[in-house]
């Protein structure tokens, strides 16, 4: 059987029709943003037997083991198959499975186990993490070599996504109760799953008695997780000792009826995040763009801090519908100007 070098990746099945639409809207963008995506041609969304797939051609040869890892680490893509129009007298489309896998550092289910009010989909969160990595100078590095910061971490979904992929993570959250419940979850999860865990708990008296937990998770080559209560604009001081992050990701607050509170938040945070980000790193955040349009957000970010928003495809077309309340959510990706 001769390879066709044409493949289809199943749009990842989701638990609800809401997230199914999300995956279909973003799967092609996630693939194109990856290092693999830069080597593909004829990328398109199509249906086979009623199932959504992303079809692509690898014109310069087949998929390598590294490509398999990249595909398996994507949030919006599931099983991968080589596509044949026919084999001998048997007419297609015919699909041959491609074994793709990723060595998750912790259970891939970890982000979904943590439940809390107002949680953003862990699949979408993983998408944002991947988009940020692939827009940075560190796109070809293993997640194990990266540090990820969420300065508005809420209940920690982004942190658990980062840990499962293998990154060192740090989260800052103004609501101390959210940080405390996240720290409790980490300890309970590791205890129940018999995962080695060491922790350091501090009060940062010079920073308003902020509470900080630092965890070392695992025995061999442990993962690092830092949780701190405080404001996102003070992330550098609050996460001292963590080091400069390669990636900053955030999901901006929803339910804000006017742009002014969101602008106030970002006015204090963006300059601080630009100083904190490692050179060559990337920031990615999502927001409700129903009222605060992408055009306005791009202009605001670039006027407020020394960020350059990535406007090339596929980063310029990441808007999607979430539900009846958030009719349009978008993702902005930016790097510090050099």
C-alpha positions in Angstrom: 0.0 0.0 0.0 1.6 3.2 -1.2 1.5 6.2 1.1 -0.6 9.1 -0.1 0.9 11.6 2.3 -2.7 12.9 2.7 -4.1 12.7 6.3 -7.2 13.6 8.2 -7.3 14.5 11.9 -10.6 14.0 13.6 -12.0 17.2 15.2 -11.8 16.3 18.9 -15.1 14.9 20.3 -16.4 17.1 23.1 -18.8 16.6 26.0 -21.4 19.1 24.7 -22.5 20.6 21.4 -21.2 23.9 22.6 -17.7 22.7 22.8 -18.1 20.6 19.6 -18.7 23.9 17.7 -15.7 25.4 19.5 -13.4 22.5 18.3 -14.6 22.7 14.8 -14.0 26.5 14.7 -10.5 26.3 16.1 -9.0 22.9 15.0 -7.6 24.2 11.7 -6.0 27.2 13.3 -4.3 25.1 16.0 -2.9 22.8 13.4 -1.6 25.6 11.1 0.0 27.4 14.0 2.1 24.4 15.0 5.6 23.6 13.6 4.0 20.8 11.6 1.5 23.2 10.2 4.2 25.2 8.5 5.0 22.2 6.3 1.5 21.3 5.2 -0.6 22.1 2.1 -4.2 21.8 1.2 -5.5 22.2 4.7 -9.2 22.2 4.9 -12.2 21.2 7.1 -14.4 18.5 5.7 -16.9 15.8 6.7 -16.5 12.1 6.2 -19.5 10.0 7.2 -21.0 12.8 9.1 -17.8 13.4 11.2 -15.7 16.6 11.1 -12.1 16.2 10.1 -9.2 18.5 9.2 -7.6 17.3 6.0 -4.0 18.1 5.1 -1.2 17.0 2.8 2.4 16.5 3.9 3.9 17.0 0.5 7.6 16.6 1.5 7.1 13.1 3.1 5.2 11.4 5.8 4.7 12.2 9.5 7.7 11.8 11.8 7.6 10.8 15.5 7.9 14.5 16.4 4.9 15.3 14.2 3.0 12.5 16.0 3.8 14.2 19.4 2.7 17.6 18.1 -0.6 16.2 16.8 -1.3 14.3 20.1 -0.7 17.4 22.2 -3.3 19.5 20.4 -6.6 20.3 22.1 -8.9 20.5 19.2 -7.7 17.4 17.3 -8.3 13.7 18.1 -7.5 10.6 16.2 -5.4 10.8 13.0 -5.7 8.8 9.9 -4.0 8.4 6.5 -6.6 9.0 3.8 -7.0 6.8 0.7 -9.5 7.5 -2.1 -9.4 3.8 -3.0 -7.3 0.7 -2.4 -7.3 -1.7 -5.4 -11.0 -2.2 -6.3 -12.3 -0.9 -3.0 -13.5 2.7 -3.3 -13.1 5.1 -0.4 -12.7 7.3 1.4 -10.6 4.7 3.4 -8.8 5.6 6.6 -5.7 3.9 8.0 -5.1 4.8 11.7 -1.9 6.7 12.5 -0.6 6.0 16.1 0.0 9.4 17.7 0.8 9.8 21.3 2.2 12.4 23.7 4.1 11.7 26.9 1.9 13.7 29.3 3.7 14.5 32.5 0.5 14.1 34.5 -2.8 12.7 33.6 -4.4 14.4 30.7 -7.7 14.3 32.7 -6.2 16.5 35.4 -7.6 19.8 34.1 -11.1 18.4 33.8 -11.1 16.9 37.3 -10.8 20.4 38.9 -14.3 21.9 39.0 -15.3 25.4 40.0 -17.8 28.1 39.2 -17.0 30.1 36.1 -14.5 27.6 34.8 -13.4 28.0 31.2 -13.2 24.8 29.1 -10.0 22.9 29.6 -9.9 22.2 25.9 -10.0 25.8 25.0 -7.4 26.6 27.7 -5.0 24.0 26.2 -5.6 25.5 22.8 -4.6 29.0 24.1 -1.4 27.5 25.7 -0.5 25.8 22.4 -1.2 28.9 20.4 1.1 30.9 22.7 3.9 28.4 22.5 3.8 28.2 18.8 3.9 31.9 18.3 7.0 32.2 20.5 10.7 31.6 19.8 10.4 28.4 21.9 7.9 26.6 19.7 10.3 23.7 19.0 11.2 23.2 22.7 9.7 20.4 24.8 7.1 21.6 27.3 9.4 20.3 30.0 11.7 23.1 29.3 9.1 25.9 29.5 7.7 28.1 32.3 4.1 29.2 32.0 2.5 32.0 34.0 -1.2 32.8 34.4 -1.5 36.1 36.2 -5.3 35.9 36.4 -5.5 32.2 37.1 -8.9 31.8 38.8 -9.3 28.2 39.8 -6.1 27.1 37.9 -7.3 25.4 34.7 -4.4 26.8 32.7 -1.9 25.7 35.4 -3.2 22.1 35.3 -3.1 22.1 31.5 0.5 23.3 31.7 1.4 20.6 34.3 -0.1 17.8 32.3 1.9 18.9 29.3 5.1 19.1 31.4 5.7 22.8 32.0 6.6 24.5 35.3 3.7 26.8 36.1 2.9 29.8 38.3 -0.5 31.3 38.9 -1.6 34.6 40.5 -5.2 35.3 41.6 -6.7 38.2 43.4 -9.3 36.1 45.2 -7.4 34.4 48.0 -10.1 31.7 48.4 -9.5 30.6 44.8 -5.8 30.2 45.4 -6.4 28.3 48.7 -8.9 25.9 47.1 -6.5 25.3 44.2 -3.7 24.6 46.6 -6.0 22.2 48.5 -6.9 20.5 45.2 -3.2 19.9 44.3 -2.5 18.3 47.7 -5.6 16.1 47.6 -5.0 15.0 44.0 -1.4 14.0 44.7 -2.4 12.2 47.9 -5.2 10.3 46.3 -3.0 9.3 43.3 0.0 8.6 45.4 2.2 11.2 43.7 5.1 12.5 45.7 4.6 16.1 46.7 6.6 18.6 48.7 5.4 22.1 49.5 6.5 25.4 50.9 3.9 27.8 52.2 4.8 31.5 52.8 3.3 34.8 53.7 4.8 37.7 51.7 4.6 40.4 54.4 6.1 43.1 52.1 3.4 42.4 49.5 0.3 42.8 51.7 0.6 39.4 53.4 0.0 37.6 50.1 -0.2 33.8 50.5 2.2 31.7 48.4 2.5 28.0 47.9 5.3 26.3 46.0 4.9 22.7 45.1 7.3 20.1 43.7 5.2 17.4 42.1 6.7 14.0 41.5 9.9 12.2 42.6 12.0 12.1 39.5 12.4 15.3 37.5 9.6 17.0 39.6 7.2 19.5 38.2 7.0 22.9 39.8 3.8 24.7 40.6 3.6 28.1 42.3 0.3 29.6 43.5 0.1 33.2 44.9 -2.8 35.4 46.0 -2.5 39.0 44.7 -3.1 41.3 41.8 -1.9 40.4 38.3 0.0 43.7 37.9 2.3 42.6 40.7 3.0 39.1 39.2 6.8 39.7 39.0 7.1 40.5 42.7 4.6 37.8 43.8 6.3 35.0 41.8 9.9 36.0 42.7 12.0 32.9 42.5 10.0 31.3 39.7 12.0 33.1 37.0 10.9 34.8 33.8 8.1 32.8 32.1 8.4 31.8 28.5 4.6 32.1 28.1 1.9 34.2 29.7 -1.6 33.1 29.2 -4.9 34.5 30.7 -8.6 34.3 30.3 -9.9 37.8 31.0 -12.9 38.3 33.2 -16.3 37.9 31.5 -19.5 39.6 32.5 -18.0 43.1 32.3 -20.7 45.3 30.7 -18.5 48.2 29.8 -15.0 48.5 28.4 -13.7 50.8 31.1 -13.1 48.2 33.9 -11.4 45.8 31.4 -9.2 48.7 30.2 -8.3 49.6 33.8 -7.3 46.0 34.5 -5.1 45.8 31.5 -3.6 49.3 31.9 -2.1 48.1 35.2 -1.1 44.6 34.0 0.2 44.9 30.4 3.3 47.0 31.1 4.2 44.7 34.0 3.7 41.6 31.9 5.8 42.9 29.1 8.7 43.5 31.5 8.3 40.0 33.0 8.1 37.9 29.9 11.3 36.2 28.8 12.7 37.7 25.5 11.3 35.7 22.6 8.3 34.7 24.7 4.7 35.2 24.0 1.5 36.4 25.7 -1.9 35.0 24.7 -5.3 35.9 26.3 -8.9 35.5 25.5 -11.7 37.9 26.1 -15.4 38.6 25.3 -15.1 40.5 22.1 -18.8 41.1 21.7 -18.5 44.6 22.9 -14.7 45.2 23.0 -13.9 44.4 19.4 -10.6 42.8 18.2 -9.7 46.0 16.4 -10.1 48.0 19.6 -8.2 45.5 21.7 -5.3 45.3 19.3 -5.0 49.1 19.3 -5.3 49.2 23.1 -2.7 46.6 23.8 -0.1 48.1 21.5 -0.8 51.6 22.9 -0.6 50.5 26.5 2.6 48.4 26.5 5.5 47.5 24.2 3.7 44.5 22.7 3.4 43.7 19.0 0.2 41.8 18.3 0.7 38.8 15.9 -1.7 39.6 13.1 -0.6 37.0 10.5 -2.7 33.9 9.8 -3.9 31.9 11.6 -3.5 34.2 14.6 -5.8 36.9 13.1 -8.8 34.6 12.8 -9.4 33.0 16.2 -12.8 34.5 17.1 -15.6 32.0 17.8 -19.0 31.8 19.5 -19.2 30.4 23.0 -22.9 30.5 24.0 -25.9 32.8 24.2 -24.2 35.1 26.7 -20.7 35.2 25.1 -21.7 35.5 21.5 -18.1 36.2 20.3 -14.8 35.4 22.1 -11.4 36.1 20.6 -7.8 35.3 21.3 -5.0 37.8 21.1 -1.4 36.7 20.7 1.4 39.2 21.2 5.2 39.4 21.6 7.3 42.2 23.2 8.7 44.6 20.6 12.4 44.2 20.0 
